Amino acid sequence: MVSKDKGKQKQVTTYYDPDVIEQLRRLSEVTRVPQAVYMREALDDLLKKYAHVLRPAGRK
């Protein structure tokens, strides 16, 4: 579900603990994977976890 077309993406501003941001920065630095890729992956995982909440009523 991670979009690769930047033309279809929207920017969102959020706030995180400085320690979490530092860990994300280090992970990105070590793996050479952009931080934004990890953030999109995390959101995709979260939406998959709660997909049942987003389904229309009456569907399982």
PASEBA-1860 file (N, C-alpha, C; in nm, 3 decimals):
! residues 60
1> MVSKDKGK> 0.081/-0.119/0.000/0.000/0.000/0.000/0.086/0.126/0.000 ~ 0.214/0.116/0.024/0.303/0.232/0.026/0.307/0.293/-0.113 ~ 0.265/0.419/-0.123/0.263/0.490/-0.250/0.404/0.533/-0.289 ~ 0.436/0.513/-0.417/0.567/0.554/-0.466/0.554/0.676/-0.555 ~ 0.432/0.717/-0.584/0.407/0.832/-0.669/0.395/0.957/-0.583 ~ 0.500/1.037/-0.578/0.500/1.156/-0.492/0.390/1.255/-0.530 ~ 0.346/1.250/-0.655/0.240/1.340/-0.699/0.108/1.313/-0.630 ~ 0.092/1.191/-0.578/-0.033/1.153/-0.512/-0.021/1.158/-0.360
9> QKQVTTYY> 0.092/1.195/-0.309/0.112/1.198/-0.165/0.079/1.336/-0.109 ~ 0.043/1.338/0.020/0.015/1.463/0.090/0.104/1.471/0.211 ~ 0.149/1.589/0.241/0.235/1.612/0.357/0.151/1.625/0.483 ~ 0.201/1.564/0.592/0.135/1.570/0.722/0.243/1.603/0.825 ~ 0.207/1.688/0.919/0.302/1.723/1.025/0.257/1.656/1.154 ~ 0.350/1.587/1.219/0.321/1.520/1.345/0.436/1.545/1.442 ~ 0.414/1.513/1.568/0.515/1.534/1.671/0.548/1.402/1.738 ~ 0.676/1.379/1.765/0.723/1.256/1.828/0.826/1.288/1.935
17> DPDVIEQL> 0.846/1.193/2.025/0.950/1.206/2.126/1.086/1.219/2.058 ~ 1.171/1.305/2.108/1.305/1.321/2.050/1.383/1.189/2.046 ~ 1.365/1.104/2.146/1.436/0.976/2.147/1.391/0.887/2.031 ~ 1.264/0.888/2.001/1.212/0.808/1.890/1.266/0.860/1.758 ~ 1.269/0.990/1.744/1.320/1.050/1.621/1.469/1.020/1.603 ~ 1.543/1.022/1.712/1.685/0.989/1.705/1.705/0.844/1.663 ~ 1.624/0.754/1.716/1.635/0.613/1.677/1.600/0.594/1.530 ~ 1.496/0.664/1.485/1.458/0.658/1.344/1.570/0.713/1.256
25> RRLSEVTR> 1.630/0.823/1.298/1.740/0.882/1.222/1.856/0.784/1.212 ~ 1.890/0.719/1.325/2.001/0.624/1.325/1.971/0.503/1.238 ~ 1.849/0.451/1.248/1.808/0.338/1.165/1.822/0.374/1.017 ~ 1.774/0.490/0.982/1.781/0.537/0.844/1.927/0.551/0.798 ~ 2.009/0.603/0.885/2.150/0.623/0.852/2.221/0.489/0.830 ~ 2.197/0.394/0.918/2.263/0.263/0.910/2.214/0.183/0.789 ~ 2.084/0.186/0.764/2.027/0.105/0.657/2.023/0.177/0.522 ~ 2.041/0.308/0.525/2.034/0.392/0.405/1.895/0.391/0.342
33> VPQAVYMR> 1.795/0.366/0.425/1.655/0.373/0.383/1.600/0.505/0.438 ~ 1.539/0.588/0.354/1.488/0.716/0.402/1.388/0.702/0.517 ~ 1.392/0.797/0.607/1.301/0.796/0.722/1.155/0.793/0.676 ~ 1.123/0.865/0.571/0.986/0.870/0.522/0.936/0.732/0.479 ~ 1.025/0.650/0.426/0.986/0.515/0.387/0.945/0.435/0.509 ~ 1.022/0.446/0.616/0.987/0.377/0.740/0.855/0.428/0.798 ~ 0.831/0.557/0.791/0.707/0.614/0.844/0.587/0.566/0.763 ~ 0.600/0.561/0.630/0.490/0.512/0.547/0.464/0.364/0.575
41> EALDDLLK> 0.571/0.287/0.592/0.556/0.144/0.624/0.483/0.126/0.757 ~ 0.518/0.208/0.856/0.454/0.198/0.988/0.305/0.230/0.977 ~ 0.269/0.332/0.899/0.128/0.366/0.882/0.054/0.256/0.808 ~ 0.116/0.198/0.707/0.054/0.086/0.636/0.026/-0.029/0.732 ~ 0.123/-0.063/0.816/0.105/-0.171/0.914/-0.008/-0.140/1.010 ~ -0.016/-0.016/1.056/-0.122/0.025/1.148/-0.260/0.013/1.082 ~ -0.270/0.059/0.959/-0.398/0.052/0.888/-0.439/-0.093/0.861 ~ -0.344/-0.179/0.833/-0.376/-0.322/0.816/-0.426/-0.380/0.948
49> KYAHVLRP> -0.363/-0.344/1.058/-0.403/-0.394/1.188/-0.547/-0.357/1.220 ~ -0.588/-0.238/1.183/-0.722/-0.190/1.215/-0.816/-0.189/1.095 ~ -0.786/-0.267/0.993/-0.869/-0.270/0.873/-1.013/-0.308/0.906 ~ -1.029/-0.394/1.006/-1.165/-0.437/1.044/-1.250/-0.320/1.092 ~ -1.188/-0.217/1.146/-1.261/-0.099/1.193/-1.307/-0.014/1.074 ~ -1.231/-0.017/0.966/-1.260/0.066/0.851/-1.356/0.001/0.751 ~ -1.383/-0.128/0.767/-1.476/-0.196/0.676/-1.616/-0.142/0.694 ~ -1.691/-0.138/0.584/-1.832/-0.095/0.594/-1.910/-0.187/0.687
57> AGRK> -2.010/-0.135/0.753/-2.093/-0.213/0.847/-2.153/-0.334/0.776 ~ -2.155/-0.447/0.845/-2.214/-0.567/0.790/-2.118/-0.653/0.712 ~ -1.996/-0.606/0.688/-1.897/-0.685/0.613/-1.787/-0.731/0.707 ~ -1.738/-0.851/0.683/-1.628/-0.904/0.765/-1.515/-0.951/0.683
END
